[in-house]
Amino acid sequence: MLTGTQRGRPPVVVMTPRSSWWQSTAERGGGIVCWFESLRALIVAPPACDVVFTANSGHELGHLGLDDFIARRPGWDRPPGEGGATWIHYGANLGAMGGELSVVSPEADLRELAQTELALCGRPPDALAPKSLVPSGETRDIHRAGGRYLTLVGTNPFFHLPQDRWPHAVDADAVARIAAAMA
């Protein structure tokens, strides 16, 4: 956890899954790069609120790691005004070769911020998911609890296949641009 300069503010959680069925270089790699780049940026410029970083195992087994993380922080899945956190989720396939990038959030300000920063870094999103979309992954339960979140997720022709390996499955330039935008 990085301690914020204004401790009374609701926390931010920066999360990404870190495990998978195979090597999953493009599936997991881009999210992990974004996670580390966000950590680096906040060490350089300390945040106003507390920021908790979590890279969980078990997403491929029903989100076991994330479920445990949330269970140890009751209420963090609710809106910040009700004791919840703001969640930044680096999902699957960020920077996968030939993949498309989507921004998923019901929050207008988070959608706009992500869209703007991604465009400024030269990798605008290919899609903005409808605000009403119920995510199928890590932020599904946060969405259902009315929580505040932003998810970046991509597509990958090798998703969940053993062929998802370096170098042919990864667009390193896209990963770098997405990570720079999110930092």
ROBA-542674 format. One line per field, with one value per residue: x, y, z of N, C-alpha, C, O in turn; residue in one letter. Coordinates in steps of 0.2 Angstrom, whole numbers, always signed. Layout:
<atoms>
n_x <- X; ...
n_y <- Y; ...
n_z <- Z; ...
ca_x <- X; ...
ca_y <- Y; ...
ca_z <- Z; ...
c_x <- X; ...
c_y <- Y; ...
c_z <- Z; ...
o_x <- X; ...
o_y <- Y; ...
o_z <- Z; ...
residuo <- A; ...
</atoms>
This chain:
<atoms>
n_x <- +4; +2; +4; -7; -7; -18; -26; -40; -47; -56; -50; -39; -39; -28; -28; -23; -25; -13; -11; -13; -19; -9; +7; +3; +7; +3; -10; -9; +3; +3; -6; +1; +12; +6; +2; +14; +19; +10; +12; +26; +24; +17; +25; +35; +27; +18; +2; -14; -24; -24; -17; -19; -11; -14; -11; -18; -19; -28; -39; -43; -49; -62; -60; -53; -42; -45; -58; -54; -46; -56; -64; -57; -57; -70; -84; -77; -80; -91; -99; -88; -93; -100; -91; -83; -70; -61; -59; -46; -44; -33; -36; -37; -26; -20; -12; -11; -5; -13; -25; -40; -43; -53; -62; -70; -82; -95; -94; -93; -83; -71; -71; -69; -57; -48; -50; -45; -31; -26; -27; -19; -7; -5; -12; -27; -43; -51; -64; -78; -86; -104; -111; -120; -116; -113; -99; -89; -79; -66; -71; -85; -92; -90; -96; -109; -111; -112; -101; -87; -77; -64; -61; -48; -48; -43; -43; -38; -30; -25; -30; -32; -25; -11; -2; -1; +12; +28; +38; +27; +14; +13; +12; +23; +25; +12; +9; +18; +13; +0; +2; +10; +0; -9; -2
n_y <- -6; +11; +25; +38; +56; +63; +56; +54; +52; +41; +25; +19; +5; -4; -16; -32; -48; -62; -75; -89; -102; -106; -101; -88; -75; -63; -62; -60; -52; -38; -32; -34; -26; -13; -12; -12; -1; +9; +8; +13; +26; +32; +31; +40; +52; +55; +49; +57; +50; +34; +20; +4; -10; -24; -40; -53; -71; -85; -81; -88; -98; -95; -83; -83; -77; -63; -63; -67; -56; -45; -50; -48; -35; -28; -21; -13; -15; -7; +9; +24; +34; +26; +20; +12; +8; +16; +7; +1; -8; -19; -28; -43; -46; -34; -25; -36; -44; -38; -37; -29; -15; -11; +0; -1; +5; +12; +25; +41; +51; +43; +35; +45; +51; +39; +37; +49; +50; +38; +41; +52; +46; +38; +26; +25; +19; +5; +3; +9; +2; +0; +9; +2; -11; -26; -32; -47; -52; -48; -36; -39; -42; -30; -21; -25; -22; -9; -2; +9; +9; +6; -3; -10; -19; -31; -40; -56; -66; -78; -81; -90; -100; -112; -106; -93; -84; -76; -70; -67; -65; -53; -36; -25; -11; -6; -11; -3; +10; +9; +7; +18; +28; +24; +26
n_z <- +0; -4; +5; +6; +5; +10; +21; +24; +12; +1; -3; -17; -28; -36; -48; -55; -63; -61; -64; -74; -86; -95; -102; -106; -111; -118; -113; -99; -98; -102; -93; -81; -84; -85; -71; -64; -69; -65; -52; -51; -56; -45; -35; -38; -39; -26; -20; -17; -10; -1; -9; -15; -21; -29; -36; -41; -39; -46; -54; -65; -59; -54; -48; -36; -29; -29; -23; -10; -7; -7; +3; +15; +16; +19; +12; +3; -10; -13; -17; -16; -7; +2; +9; +1; -12; -26; -40; -51; -64; -73; -85; -96; -110; -114; -125; -134; -149; -163; -156; -149; -139; -125; -115; -100; -90; -79; -75; -80; -78; -76; -88; -98; -94; -95; -109; -115; -110; -115; -129; -130; -128; -139; -141; -143; -136; -144; -142; -132; -119; -116; -103; -95; -96; -88; -82; -86; -79; -67; -61; -60; -48; -41; -49; -47; -34; -35; -35; -39; -53; -66; -80; -91; -105; -117; -133; -140; -151; -147; -135; -120; -125; -128; -137; -134; -133; -131; -145; -154; -150; -144; -144; -141; -142; -141; -128; -121; -123; -118; -105; -101; -103; -93; -82
ca_x <- +0; +6; +0; -9; -6; -24; -28; -47; -50; -57; -44; -40; -36; -25; -27; -23; -24; -6; -10; -17; -18; -3; +11; -1; +11; -1; -16; -7; +9; +1; -9; +6; +16; +2; +2; +20; +20; +6; +16; +32; +22; +14; +31; +38; +22; +14; -5; -18; -27; -21; -17; -17; -10; -15; -10; -21; -20; -35; -44; -46; -53; -68; -58; -52; -38; -49; -63; -51; -44; -62; -67; -53; -59; -78; -87; -73; -84; -97; -97; -83; -97; -102; -85; -79; -64; -61; -55; -43; -43; -30; -38; -33; -24; -18; -7; -10; -4; -19; -30; -43; -43; -59; -63; -76; -84; -101; -92; -91; -76; -66; -71; -66; -49; -44; -50; -40; -24; -24; -26; -13; -1; -5; -16; -34; -47; -55; -71; -80; -92; -109; -111; -124; -113; -111; -93; -89; -73; -64; -75; -92; -95; -89; -102; -116; -112; -113; -94; -83; -72; -62; -57; -46; -47; -42; -44; -31; -32; -22; -33; -32; -21; -4; +2; +0; +19; +33; +36; +22; +8; +13; +13; +27; +24; +5; +9; +21; +8; -6; +5; +11; -7; -12; +2
ca_y <- +0; +18; +29; +45; +63; +65; +49; +53; +51; +34; +22; +17; -1; -5; -24; -36; -55; -63; -82; -92; -109; -107; -95; -82; -69; -57; -62; -57; -48; -31; -30; -34; -20; -7; -12; -10; +6; +13; +9; +17; +33; +34; +32; +46; +57; +51; +50; +60; +45; +28; +16; -3; -14; -32; -44; -60; -78; -89; -78; -94; -103; -91; -76; -85; -72; -57; -64; -67; -49; -42; -53; -45; -28; -28; -14; -9; -15; -2; +16; +27; +37; +21; +16; +9; +11; +16; +1; +2; -16; -20; -35; -48; -45; -27; -25; -42; -42; -39; -36; -23; -12; -8; +4; -3; +8; +16; +31; +46; +54; +38; +33; +51; +51; +34; +38; +55; +48; +33; +44; +56; +41; +35; +20; +26; +13; +3; +3; +11; -2; +3; +10; -3; -17; -30; -35; -54; -53; -46; -31; -40; -41; -23; -18; -27; -19; -2; +1; +13; +5; +7; -9; -10; -26; -32; -46; -59; -72; -84; -81; -96; -105; -112; -102; -86; -84; -71; -63; -66; -64; -47; -29; -22; -4; -5; -12; +3; +16; +8; +7; +25; +31; +22; +29
ca_z <- +0; -4; +10; +3; +9; +13; +23; +24; +6; -1; -7; -24; -28; -43; -48; -61; -62; -62; -66; -80; -88; -99; -101; -107; -111; -120; -109; -92; -98; -103; -87; -76; -85; -82; -64; -62; -72; -61; -45; -52; -56; -39; -30; -40; -37; -21; -21; -11; -6; -1; -15; -13; -27; -29; -42; -38; -42; -46; -58; -69; -54; -51; -45; -29; -25; -28; -18; -3; -6; -5; +10; +20; +16; +19; +9; -2; -17; -13; -19; -11; -2; +7; +12; -4; -15; -33; -43; -58; -66; -79; -87; -100; -117; -115; -130; -138; -156; -167; -152; -148; -133; -123; -109; -97; -83; -79; -73; -85; -77; -77; -95; -101; -92; -99; -116; -116; -109; -120; -135; -129; -128; -146; -142; -141; -136; -150; -140; -125; -118; -114; -96; -92; -97; -82; -84; -84; -76; -60; -58; -60; -41; -39; -53; -44; -28; -36; -34; -44; -56; -73; -82; -97; -107; -124; -136; -141; -155; -144; -128; -117; -129; -126; -142; -132; -131; -134; -146; -159; -147; -140; -147; -136; -142; -138; -121; -118; -124; -113; -98; -100; -102; -87; -76
c_x <- +4; +1; -1; -8; -12; -28; -36; -51; -51; -51; -45; -36; -34; -24; -26; -22; -16; -6; -15; -16; -12; +2; +8; +2; +7; -7; -14; -2; +7; -2; -4; +11; +13; +2; +8; +22; +16; +10; +22; +30; +20; +20; +34; +33; +17; +7; -8; -21; -23; -22; -15; -17; -11; -15; -12; -20; -27; -40; -47; -49; -58; -66; -56; -47; -41; -54; -60; -49; -50; -65; -63; -54; -66; -80; -83; -76; -89; -94; -92; -87; -100; -97; -81; -73; -66; -56; -52; -41; -39; -31; -34; -32; -23; -12; -6; -9; -11; -25; -33; -43; -50; -59; -70; -77; -91; -100; -89; -84; -70; -65; -67; -59; -45; -44; -45; -33; -22; -23; -20; -6; -1; -8; -23; -38; -50; -63; -72; -86; -98; -109; -115; -121; -111; -105; -93; -83; -72; -69; -83; -95; -95; -95; -108; -117; -113; -106; -92; -77; -70; -59; -55; -45; -47; -44; -38; -33; -29; -25; -34; -30; -14; +1; +3; +7; +23; +36; +30; +15; +7; +15; +16; +25; +17; +5; +12; +17; +3; -3; +7; +5; -10; -8; +1
c_y <- +6; +22; +36; +51; +65; +59; +49; +52; +43; +31; +20; +10; -2; -13; -26; -44; -57; -71; -83; -99; -110; -102; -89; -76; -63; -57; -58; -52; -40; -28; -29; -28; -14; -7; -10; -3; +11; +14; +13; +24; +36; +34; +38; +52; +54; +54; +54; +55; +38; +24; +9; -6; -21; -35; -51; -66; -80; -86; -84; -99; -99; -85; -77; -79; -66; -58; -64; -59; -45; -44; -50; -38; -27; -21; -11; -10; -11; +5; +19; +31; +33; +17; +12; +12; +12; +11; +2; -6; -16; -28; -38; -44; -38; -27; -32; -40; -44; -38; -29; -21; -9; -5; +2; +1; +12; +23; +36; +49; +49; +36; +39; +51; +46; +35; +44; +53; +43; +36; +48; +52; +37; +28; +21; +19; +11; +4; +5; +6; +2; +4; +5; -10; -20; -34; -43; -56; -51; -41; -32; -39; -34; -19; -19; -24; -11; +2; +5; +10; +7; +0; -8; -17; -26; -39; -49; -65; -79; -84; -88; -102; -106; -108; -95; -85; -78; -74; -62; -64; -57; -41; -25; -14; -2; -6; -6; +9; +15; +9; +15; +29; +30; +25; +36
c_z <- +0; +0; +6; +8; +12; +15; +24; +18; +5; -4; -14; -24; -35; -43; -55; -59; -64; -64; -71; -81; -91; -98; -102; -107; -113; -115; -102; -93; -98; -96; -81; -77; -83; -75; -61; -64; -67; -54; -46; -52; -50; -34; -32; -38; -32; -21; -15; -7; -5; -7; -14; -20; -25; -35; -39; -42; -42; -50; -63; -65; -51; -47; -38; -25; -24; -23; -11; -2; -3; +2; +16; +20; +14; +17; +4; -9; -18; -16; -14; -6; +3; +9; +7; -7; -22; -36; -50; -59; -73; -81; -92; -107; -118; -119; -133; -145; -159; -163; -152; -141; -131; -116; -106; -90; -84; -77; -78; -84; -79; -85; -99; -100; -95; -106; -118; -115; -114; -127; -135; -130; -135; -146; -139; -140; -142; -148; -133; -124; -115; -106; -92; -92; -90; -84; -82; -80; -68; -57; -58; -53; -39; -43; -49; -38; -28; -35; -40; -47; -64; -74; -89; -99; -115; -127; -138; -145; -152; -137; -126; -121; -127; -131; -140; -129; -134; -140; -151; -156; -144; -144; -142; -136; -140; -131; -118; -118; -119; -106; -97; -99; -95; -81; -76
o_x <- +9; -5; +4; -7; -11; -32; -38; -57; -47; -48; -51; -31; -38; -20; -28; -19; -14; +0; -19; -12; -9; +2; +9; +1; +8; -9; -18; -2; +10; +0; -4; +13; +16; +3; +8; +24; +19; +10; +23; +33; +21; +19; +37; +36; +12; +5; -5; -21; -18; -28; -9; -21; -8; -18; -8; -20; -31; -46; -53; -52; -59; -69; -58; -49; -41; -55; -63; -50; -49; -67; -66; -51; -68; -78; -86; -74; -92; -88; -93; -85; -102; -98; -76; -72; -71; -51; -56; -36; -42; -28; -28; -35; -24; -7; +0; -13; -14; -31; -31; -44; -52; -55; -75; -73; -92; -104; -84; -81; -65; -60; -63; -55; -40; -39; -41; -29; -16; -18; -16; -1; +4; -7; -25; -36; -52; -67; -68; -92; -96; -107; -113; -124; -107; -105; -96; -83; -77; -70; -87; -100; -99; -98; -112; -122; -113; -106; -95; -73; -75; -54; -58; -43; -49; -47; -33; -37; -32; -22; -38; -32; -11; +7; +6; +8; +20; +38; +27; +11; +2; +20; +13; +25; +16; +2; +9; +16; +1; -7; +6; +5; -12; -11; +4
o_y <- +7; +23; +39; +50; +69; +56; +43; +50; +39; +35; +20; +9; -1; -16; -23; -45; -53; -73; -80; -102; -116; -99; -84; -71; -58; -51; -54; -47; -36; -23; -24; -24; -10; -1; -5; +1; +17; +19; +17; +29; +42; +38; +42; +57; +52; +59; +54; +56; +38; +24; +8; -6; -24; -33; -55; -65; -78; -88; -83; -104; -100; -83; -73; -78; -63; -53; -61; -57; -41; -40; -49; -34; -24; -16; -6; -6; -10; +5; +18; +31; +35; +11; +8; +18; +10; +10; +4; -8; -14; -32; -37; -40; -36; -29; -33; -36; -49; -39; -25; -26; -5; -7; +3; +0; +14; +27; +34; +49; +51; +35; +38; +53; +47; +34; +43; +54; +43; +34; +49; +54; +33; +25; +19; +14; +16; +4; +5; +7; +7; -1; +4; -14; -17; -38; -45; -62; -51; -41; -28; -36; -31; -15; -14; -23; -8; +8; +5; +8; +10; -2; -5; -21; -22; -43; -46; -70; -84; -88; -92; -107; -101; -107; -91; -86; -75; -80; -57; -62; -54; -42; -21; -11; +3; -2; -3; +13; +20; +13; +17; +34; +35; +27; +39
o_z <- +4; -1; +4; +14; +17; +11; +24; +18; +7; -8; -16; -21; -40; -40; -60; -54; -68; -66; -73; -78; -90; -92; -98; -103; -109; -113; -100; -88; -94; -94; -77; -73; -80; -72; -57; -60; -66; -51; -41; -49; -48; -29; -27; -36; -34; -23; -10; -1; -9; -10; -11; -24; -20; -40; -36; -49; -38; -49; -64; -68; -44; -42; -33; -20; -19; -19; -6; +4; +1; +6; +21; +25; +9; +19; +1; -14; -24; -16; -8; +0; +8; +12; +9; -6; -25; -33; -54; -56; -78; -78; -93; -109; -124; -117; -136; -147; -159; -165; -154; -137; -135; -112; -110; -86; -89; -77; -81; -89; -81; -87; -103; -104; -98; -109; -123; -120; -116; -131; -140; -132; -135; -151; -134; -144; -146; -153; -129; -127; -112; -103; -86; -89; -86; -88; -77; -78; -65; -51; -57; -53; -35; -40; -48; -35; -23; -35; -46; -43; -67; -71; -94; -95; -118; -123; -139; -143; -154; -132; -129; -120; -125; -130; -143; -122; -139; -139; -151; -160; -142; -148; -138; -131; -136; -127; -113; -113; -116; -102; -91; -95; -92; -75; -71
residuo <- M; L; T; G; T; Q; R; G; R; P; P; V; V; V; M; T; P; R; S; S; W; W; Q; S; T; A; E; R; G; G; G; I; V; C; W; F; E; S; L; R; A; L; I; V; A; P; P; A; C; D; V; V; F; T; A; N; S; G; H; E; L; G; H; L; G; L; D; D; F; I; A; R; R; P; G; W; D; R; P; P; G; E; G; G; A; T; W; I; H; Y; G; A; N; L; G; A; M; G; G; E; L; S; V; V; S; P; E; A; D; L; R; E; L; A; Q; T; E; L; A; L; C; G; R; P; P; D; A; L; A; P; K; S; L; V; P; S; G; E; T; R; D; I; H; R; A; G; G; R; Y; L; T; L; V; G; T; N; P; F; F; H; L; P; Q; D; R; W; P; H; A; V; D; A; D; A; V; A; R; I; A; A; A; M; A
</atoms>
